Amino acid sequence: MTPRGHLAAADPVMAGLLERVGEISLDERKQRRRERGAFGALLGSVVSQQLSTKAAATIYARVLALFGDRAPTPAELLAVAPQRLRECGLSGRKVEYVHDLARHVESGELELDRLDELADEDVIAEITAVRGFGRWSAEMFLIFFLGRADVLPLGDLGIRRAVQLAYGLEELPGPQKLTRIAEPWRPERTLACLYLWASLDNTPAA
């Protein structure tokens, strides 16, 4: 059975959502992030925090433009004056975060090349050890860079709102309720999330 078929068979509400949204794929988005590399993907995650998809994409493109429209290496990022990053649209706090990320990678504290070898929770632990990276940012890395199949970002407002609408709930579901609703989706909770985001048309920025 295909992942999409599993979701449709496991949950009638999800089956209706799949029919309404139509075919979607993670492959194109994952390829874009793979081309930028792990560091570029995490850099984009910082940029995206608390911004709309459109605003995040615009600011990230300005940052990449500083490096010839490509993701920088950690050393290249650290060599750029903070003011130039702020001129791209990054807040002072986010500049601090991306510099801390670059320093963690440069020092070897965060070994990006070995993250793909780790279990999901271990990847989350490694990434959240960097200042400015919470669980949500690590989960977006798991979904859109590492391509893990069974990630459920319980703190994502878009997912909670989409579930509220799709399941006719009176209020946004909390973590426990969302976990219960999502149980039948295992081991394809990532794909379910893609459909939930698509139902609201607010998938996190690439």
C-alpha positions in Angstrom: 0.0 0.0 0.0 1.3 3.5 -0.8 1.7 6.1 2.0 -1.2 8.0 0.6 -3.3 4.8 0.5 -2.4 4.1 4.1 -3.6 7.5 5.3 -6.9 7.1 3.3 -7.5 3.7 4.7 -6.6 4.5 8.3 -8.6 7.7 8.8 -11.9 8.7 7.0 -11.4 12.4 7.7 -7.9 12.3 6.3 -9.2 10.4 3.3 -11.5 13.3 2.6 -8.7 15.8 3.0 -6.5 13.8 0.5 -9.3 13.8 -2.0 -9.9 17.6 -1.7 -6.2 18.6 -1.8 -5.1 16.2 -4.5 -1.7 14.8 -5.2 1.2 16.5 -3.5 4.9 15.5 -3.1 7.7 16.2 -0.7 10.3 15.5 -3.3 10.6 18.9 -4.9 10.9 20.8 -1.6 13.3 18.3 -0.2 15.5 18.6 -3.3 15.7 22.4 -3.0 16.9 22.0 0.6 19.3 19.2 -0.3 20.9 21.5 -2.9 21.5 24.1 -0.2 23.1 21.6 2.1 22.3 21.0 5.8 23.8 24.3 6.9 21.8 26.2 4.3 18.6 24.4 5.4 19.2 25.3 9.1 20.0 28.8 8.1 16.7 29.0 6.3 14.9 27.7 9.3 16.2 30.6 11.4 15.1 33.1 8.8 11.6 31.5 8.7 10.9 31.8 12.4 7.7 33.9 13.1 7.4 35.0 9.5 5.0 34.4 6.7 6.1 32.0 3.9 6.4 34.9 1.5 8.4 37.2 3.8 10.7 34.4 4.8 11.4 33.5 1.2 12.2 37.1 0.4 14.6 37.6 3.3 16.4 34.2 2.7 16.9 35.1 -1.0 18.6 38.4 0.1 20.9 36.5 2.4 21.8 34.0 -0.4 22.5 37.0 -2.7 25.3 38.0 -0.4 27.1 34.8 -1.4 26.3 34.6 -5.1 22.8 33.2 -4.7 24.0 30.1 -2.9 24.0 29.0 0.7 27.2 30.1 2.5 29.6 27.9 4.4 29.7 28.6 8.2 33.1 30.4 7.8 31.7 32.6 5.0 28.7 33.6 7.1 30.9 34.4 10.1 33.0 36.7 7.9 30.0 38.9 7.0 29.4 41.9 9.1 26.2 41.6 11.2 25.0 44.9 9.7 24.9 43.4 6.3 22.7 40.5 7.5 20.4 43.0 9.2 20.1 44.9 6.0 18.8 41.7 4.4 15.9 41.8 6.9 17.2 39.6 9.7 16.6 40.9 13.2 19.5 41.4 15.6 18.4 38.4 17.5 18.3 36.2 14.4 21.8 37.4 13.4 23.0 36.2 16.8 21.3 32.8 16.1 22.8 32.2 12.7 26.2 33.2 14.0 25.8 30.7 16.9 24.8 28.0 14.4 27.9 28.7 12.3 30.1 28.6 15.3 28.7 25.3 16.4 29.3 23.8 13.0 32.8 25.3 12.7 33.8 24.0 16.1 32.5 20.5 15.4 29.9 20.7 18.2 27.2 20.1 15.6 28.3 17.5 13.1 25.9 18.0 10.2 27.3 15.1 8.2 26.3 12.6 10.8 22.7 13.8 11.5 21.3 11.5 8.9 22.6 8.5 10.9 20.8 9.5 14.0 17.3 8.7 15.3 14.7 11.5 15.1 14.9 12.4 18.8 18.7 12.4 18.7 18.6 14.8 15.7 16.3 17.1 17.6 18.6 17.0 20.6 21.6 17.9 18.5 19.9 20.8 16.8 18.1 22.3 19.8 21.5 22.5 21.6 22.1 25.5 19.3 20.8 28.9 20.5 17.6 29.9 18.7 16.7 26.4 17.6 13.6 24.9 19.3 11.9 21.6 18.6 9.9 23.0 15.7 13.0 24.1 13.8 14.5 20.6 14.3 11.3 19.0 13.2 11.2 21.0 10.0 14.8 19.9 9.3 13.7 16.3 9.8 10.8 16.7 7.4 12.2 18.9 4.7 15.9 18.0 4.7 16.3 14.5 6.1 12.9 13.4 4.7 11.9 11.4 7.7 8.5 9.8 7.2 6.8 9.9 10.6 7.3 13.4 12.1 4.4 15.2 13.9 5.2 18.8 14.9 2.9 19.1 17.8 3.6 22.8 18.3 3.0 23.9 14.7 0.0 26.3 14.7 -0.8 25.5 11.1 -1.1 21.8 11.8 -3.3 22.5 14.8 -5.5 24.8 12.9 -5.9 22.4 10.0 -6.8 19.6 12.3 -9.3 21.8 14.1 -11.0 22.6 10.8 -10.8 19.1 9.3 -12.1 17.4 12.4 -14.7 20.0 13.4 -13.2 20.7 16.8 -14.4 23.7 18.9 -10.8 24.8 19.7 -7.3 24.2 18.7 -6.1 20.7 19.7 -3.4 20.5 22.4 -0.5 18.1 22.1 -2.3 15.1 23.7 -5.4 15.4 21.6 -3.4 16.0 18.4 -1.2 12.9 19.2 -4.4 10.8 19.7 -5.9 12.0 16.4 -2.7 11.4 14.5 -2.1 7.9 15.9 -3.8 6.2 12.9 -1.5 8.0 10.5 1.6 6.2 11.7 4.1 5.6 10.1 3.2 8.4 7.6 2.5 11.3 9.9 4.9 13.5 7.8 2.8 13.1 4.7 -0.4 13.8 6.7 1.2 17.0 7.8 1.9 18.0 4.3 -1.7 17.6 3.4 -2.8 19.5 6.5 -0.5 22.4 5.6 -1.7 22.3 2.0 -5.3 22.5 3.2 -4.5 25.9 4.6 -2.0 26.8 1.9 0.6 27.8 4.4 3.3 25.2 4.2 6.5 26.4 6.1 8.9 28.2 3.8 11.5 26.3 1.9 
